[in-house]
Amino acid sequence: MYPMKTLVFFLIVLVSPLSLFSACSARGEVRSLRQEITVRLEPERHLLLGASALDLAPGDSGRITFTLNQRAVVDGVTVDGRKAVFRRTGEALGLTLPEKSGTSPRRVLIRYQCTFNDPVPERPVDSEDPSYGVSGAITTRGTYLGSDAGWYPAPETLPKSRRVTVTAPAGIEAITAGRRIARFTDKGTTSSTWEEARPVEGLSLSAGLYVIDERSVDGIPLYSYFYPENAGLAARYLEASAGYIRFYAGKFGPYPFEKFAVVENFFPTGYGFPSYTLIGGTVIRLPFIVHTSLPHEIAHCWWGNGVLVDYRQGNWSEGLVTYLADHLLEERKSARDGRDYRFRILADYASLVGAGDDFPLERFLGRKDSASRAIGYGKGAMLFHMIRKRIGDEAFFGALRRLFREKCFSTADWDDFVRAFSRSSGEDLGPFVAPLLHRPGGPRLALSEVAKRRSGAGWLVTGAIRRDGGVYDLRVTVRVAAGGKEYDRTVELTGEKTTFAVAVPTNPERVVLDPEVDLFRILPQDELPLTVNRIKGSQPLAAVVTRTCGADDETLRLLLRSLGHGDAPLIREESADVPDLAGRNLLLCGIPARPGLVPPLPPGVTTAAGGFAANGTQYNGADDLLFTVLNRPGVPGRVTALLLSNSPAGAVAAALKITHYGRYGFLVFSGGENRVKETPRPPGGESIVRFDQ
């Protein structure tokens, strides 16, 4: 739900320092040895006062360039203690090092200051951009300086080690990458120092009035940096972090960083940085985050921040981590939970990715909307699942362990994964992976010509599997249920239509295509559950405001924006042009007076003046709200969302939370807290054939 947004990079030295220095000297390059960054935060003024000392190899001379926020004021630059002339062009700060002999390292010292005051959202609407447009903000509520904020002078070449010291008014604790080597409060100032043995390319920093809790797991320091109101959750998060780190270390190899920390942000981000995750306070309080976002970000320590992404072939890390965290943890609960999770991936893809939104998986760089998330996270996860099912667990996880060992702190691309899985399994997987990676969309499968007949003492079920959407190397399972037992047959698809036959001992009851949801495929509309994501992916959409609507226009517009339909019209029912609504999906606020607009309510739901009932419970409170997604009556292929709110205040409390329940189609809230969440499943469409008995 709140996945890693910004990946940061490491430098690995593949040759000896002596040979590297010799090569650099021959080319006249500047060699960075160590950087020491000292910053002071002044939240009242949104100000950062900084100094960066960069030690260079003895005798180095020539041009050196740093990247620094273009708004930063440079108070002075010295080289070996002498004032130096520098030039600034945008974010580039360049200077020329004079020649100097000797055996002591050279030092470039830059003193600077910069204000960071990006607007921080009070009521975030766009849940698909985890930064909400905030690159850098130093405020009395907290500090967030992203890796793209330019808050320190970053040299072109990473130094071999780096130390960062952050001071702030007493009580404001800071955290960044690396190991914490000092922390104290004295004379009205709180200070901490962090040291990286292997510096990251993009460094982020957070600070706030944190309560710190700590422990360790297998020698790895674990920290929580929570605001006082959430400090009581620290033990739960630290205990869970220890368990996930042990779990993934057993799967892939030793945890690669100096620490792990769970850090609270003052607006609802969801970031995974090397050695810590940054999660908004409102998110940390959600009970499921410790089982979803937390393991996702911890898995990124191996995949994305440990083994880095070579973006020239796209971003593989989100799909892999979704599979190894979100999916794998569901699968550990039960096979059914894993299957249901995979079905939700397919349903999300079919619901959210329109024809104009689709693109090949290899072009995914990062999520920017619901459609890109369904491709990069969902389709990517299903591709890894299909590989695992094809080659088996031993070969799959063995390949990942070997790849992590070989590629840790260096980049990997999709080709590296295909080679690793091919080597581990002894099968060239290139032709199998290619169409799923390089083409948009996916195959469409359906059962056809399914029949049963007696065959000797038993029965024979025959039929065909139709395939369109391109040529894919697929093996699909056909399952026949008969007499309380299930009989599976693996069918190798060879063309647009492949026949099958399954013998069973008793009268067959039904036939199911891909019963465990092991293939990525495009689900037809009649197989899709009615969910919030169906509304998010619906085009075109109109909101109809009835006389019984319990929400104000501002809240409805925020709701529409959060669902990705900020441009959808808001129409009063009494002035609605019925023909104009004919081809649209609808969001109804309140029960319409026009019979043609009223969808059949779900079983167990009734409405009356002052409230509604759901599943036998009456909801008459002023802050109660129901949101459900239904088929639009009389308009095949169109859906209707129904919003019933007992008061505008109840709508304000719950409206912006609805988008986070995308996989559900029936929601009840009280005071903004979710009480009911359900997903009605469709009967089966073209993937299930039921026989009359």
Secondary structure as UniProt FT lines:
FT   HELIX           17..27
FT   STRAND          32..42
FT   HELIX           43..45
FT   STRAND          47..56
FT   TURN            58..59
FT   STRAND          62..67
FT   TURN            70..71
FT   STRAND          73..79
FT   TURN            80..81
FT   STRAND          82..83
FT   STRAND          86..89
FT   TURN            90..91
FT   STRAND          92..97
FT   STRAND          106..115
FT   TURN            127..128
FT   TURN            130..133
FT   STRAND          136..138
FT   STRAND          143..145
FT   TURN            147..148
FT   STRAND          154..155
FT   STRAND          161..169
FT   TURN            170..171
FT   STRAND          173..176
FT   STRAND          179..186
FT   TURN            187..188
FT   STRAND          189..196
FT   STRAND          205..208
FT   STRAND          211..217
FT   TURN            218..219
FT   STRAND          220..226
FT   HELIX           228..233
FT   HELIX           234..252
FT   STRAND          260..265
FT   STRAND          270..273
FT   TURN            274..275
FT   STRAND          276..280
FT   HELIX           281..284
FT   TURN            287..288
FT   HELIX           289..291
FT   HELIX           293..300
FT   TURN            301..302
FT   TURN            304..306
FT   STRAND          307..309
FT   HELIX           311..313
FT   HELIX           317..321
FT   HELIX           322..327
FT   HELIX           328..333
FT   HELIX           335..352
FT   TURN            355..357
FT   HELIX           361..363
FT   HELIX           370..373
FT   HELIX           374..379
FT   HELIX           380..391
FT   HELIX           393..407
FT   TURN            408..409
FT   STRAND          411..412
FT   HELIX           414..425
FT   HELIX           430..438
FT   STRAND          444..455
FT   TURN            456..457
FT   STRAND          458..468
FT   STRAND          475..482
FT   TURN            483..484
FT   STRAND          485..492
FT   STRAND          497..504
FT   STRAND          508..513
FT   TURN            515..516
FT   HELIX           525..527
FT   HELIX           532..536
FT   STRAND          541..545
FT   TURN            547..548
FT   HELIX           553..562
FT   TURN            563..564
FT   TURN            566..567
FT   STRAND          570..572
FT   HELIX           573..575
FT   HELIX           578..581
FT   TURN            582..583
FT   STRAND          585..589
FT   HELIX           595..597
FT   TURN            603..604
FT   STRAND          605..608
FT   TURN            609..610
FT   STRAND          611..614
FT   TURN            615..616
FT   STRAND          617..619
FT   TURN            622..623
FT   STRAND          624..631
FT   TURN            633..634
FT   TURN            636..637
FT   STRAND          639..645
FT   HELIX           648..654
FT   HELIX           655..661
FT   TURN            662..663
FT   STRAND          666..670
FT   TURN            671..672
FT   STRAND          673..678
FT   HELIX           685..687
FT   STRAND          688..690
//
